[in-house]
Amino acid sequence: MIFLSRLKTTAKKEEQKPPTHYQVNKFLITNSTSDFSDLSLILPFSAHITQLNGSVRGISSKKNAEYDINLDGRVANISPVIIKGLITPSTGNSAFTLDFKSMPLPMITPYMADFAGRKIEKGNMTLNLQYKIKERQLEASNKLLTDVTQ
């Protein structure tokens, strides 16, 4: 004989707490540093960004909040770099521009050795990088200007 019984349990209902809402109008970044390394090259490359200042605006718990990033600093205490972008964390979409001005070419020798097959000993480079991510697809545009007449 098989007896089936139903047990009626009364679980305590957990109190539903309202979601936490937050908003940061402006997040300041002052005198900070950032390191970038690319270890995929024959000669590893790294860039140290110092004197990094700026802000991030629009940080919020709102569903489609868009964070506006505006930073500037110096690569190796020499060359100015400006970083601007928008990030929408809920979608993963973003758009960034990185502008490097008058960066000494010897700093990027690892890239030149890997892609151009030679070492650069003098000159400057201005580099504009634009990246967009929309619906998990990357779109990139890079502009490079070199001056080796010095």
C-alpha distance (Angstrom), angle and dihedral (degrees) to the residues before:
residue distance angle dihedral
M1 . . .
I2 3.78 . .
F3 3.72 120.5 .
L4 3.73 119.3 -161.3
S5 3.67 117.4 -164.0
R6 3.70 131.1 179.4
L7 3.68 119.1 -141.3
K8 3.69 113.9 -155.6
T9 3.75 109.8 -149.3
T10 3.69 124.1 -172.6
A11 3.76 109.3 -151.6
K12 3.73 116.4 -163.9
K13 3.72 109.4 -105.7
E14 3.74 110.1 -120.9
E15 3.71 113.3 -124.2
Q16 3.76 109.9 -105.6
K17 3.76 108.3 -128.9
P18 3.77 118.6 -157.6
P19 3.80 113.8 -110.8
T20 3.77 116.8 -94.0
H21 3.78 113.1 -104.2
Y22 3.77 123.1 -159.6
Q23 3.76 139.8 170.0
V24 3.79 129.6 -173.2
N25 3.76 110.1 -169.0
K26 3.78 96.1 -166.2
F27 3.79 131.5 3.2
L28 3.81 111.2 -164.7
I29 3.79 124.4 -148.7
T30 3.80 114.5 -163.5
N31 3.78 131.9 -177.3
S32 3.80 93.5 -17.7
T33 3.79 133.2 150.8
S34 3.78 135.4 -136.8
D35 3.80 131.1 -169.7
F36 3.79 127.0 -151.7
S37 3.80 123.6 -171.2
D38 3.80 131.7 -179.1
L39 3.78 108.9 -165.4
S40 3.82 94.0 172.4
L41 3.82 93.5 86.8
I42 3.79 129.0 87.6
L43 3.80 87.4 -114.9
P44 3.83 107.8 35.4
F45 3.79 115.4 -121.9
S46 3.78 128.1 -147.4
A47 3.79 134.1 172.8
H48 3.76 125.1 -164.4
I49 3.82 114.5 -153.5
T50 3.80 114.1 -158.7
Q51 3.80 135.9 175.9
L52 3.80 87.4 38.2
N53 3.81 110.1 178.0
G54 3.76 135.2 164.1
S55 3.74 144.0 83.0
V56 3.76 147.5 -86.1
R57 3.80 115.1 -143.4
G58 3.77 132.8 -171.7
I59 3.80 100.4 36.2
S60 3.77 103.7 162.8
S61 3.79 145.3 142.5
K62 3.81 89.8 -121.3
K63 3.79 111.0 124.4
N64 3.81 98.0 -115.8
A65 3.80 98.2 28.3
E66 3.78 112.2 159.5
Y67 3.80 117.7 -149.8
D68 3.79 114.0 -146.3
I69 3.82 112.1 -151.9
N70 3.80 122.4 -164.9
L71 3.83 118.1 170.6
D72 3.76 137.9 156.5
G73 3.77 131.4 -173.7
R74 3.77 144.8 136.5
V75 3.79 130.8 -88.2
A76 3.81 109.8 -131.9
N77 3.83 88.4 -13.8
I78 3.82 87.8 -71.1
S79 3.79 117.0 75.5
P80 3.79 126.9 50.9
V81 3.80 118.2 -121.4
I82 3.80 126.3 -171.4
I83 3.80 120.4 -163.7
K84 3.80 120.1 -169.5
G85 3.74 129.3 167.8
L86 3.76 153.3 137.6
I87 3.81 124.9 -126.7
T88 3.79 127.0 -171.6
P89 3.82 103.7 -166.8
S90 3.82 95.1 -169.9
T91 3.82 92.4 60.0
G92 3.79 101.2 25.7
N93 3.80 89.4 -126.4
S94 3.79 117.8 141.8
A95 3.78 142.8 161.8
F96 3.80 123.4 -158.5
T97 3.78 138.1 178.8
L98 3.80 121.7 -165.7
D99 3.81 117.6 -171.8
F100 3.81 119.4 -168.8
K101 3.80 114.2 -173.6
S102 3.82 127.7 -161.4
M103 3.80 95.2 -13.9
P104 3.83 111.3 175.5
L105 3.80 108.7 -107.4
P106 3.80 94.3 -137.5
M107 3.83 86.5 68.3
I108 3.79 90.5 64.3
T109 3.80 96.2 44.8
P110 3.83 90.8 119.6
Y111 3.82 89.3 63.7
M112 3.79 93.4 43.7
A113 3.80 91.2 48.5
D114 3.79 90.9 50.2
F115 3.82 99.7 42.0
A116 3.81 105.8 22.6
G117 3.80 98.0 30.3
R118 3.78 96.0 -127.5
K119 3.77 143.5 83.4
I120 3.81 119.9 -112.7
E121 3.80 115.1 -143.1
K122 3.80 102.7 179.1
G123 3.79 143.0 14.3
N124 3.78 138.6 66.1
M125 3.75 136.2 -93.4
T126 3.78 133.1 -152.8
L127 3.79 113.4 -160.7
N128 3.80 129.7 -172.4
L129 3.81 116.0 -169.9
Q130 3.79 121.8 -173.3
Y131 3.79 121.1 -174.1
K132 3.79 129.5 178.8
I133 3.77 127.4 -178.5
K134 3.79 115.7 -167.4
E135 3.78 123.7 165.7
R136 3.82 90.0 -10.8
Q137 3.83 92.3 -55.6
L138 3.81 120.9 121.6
E139 3.78 121.4 -142.2
A140 3.80 116.0 -175.0
S141 3.78 135.4 -176.9
N142 3.80 122.5 -176.9
K143 3.80 127.4 -173.1
L144 3.79 119.5 -169.1
L145 3.79 126.7 -172.9
T146 3.80 119.5 -178.2
D147 3.80 129.2 -169.2
V148 3.80 113.1 -166.4
T149 3.83 96.9 160.1
Q150 3.78 94.9 97.9
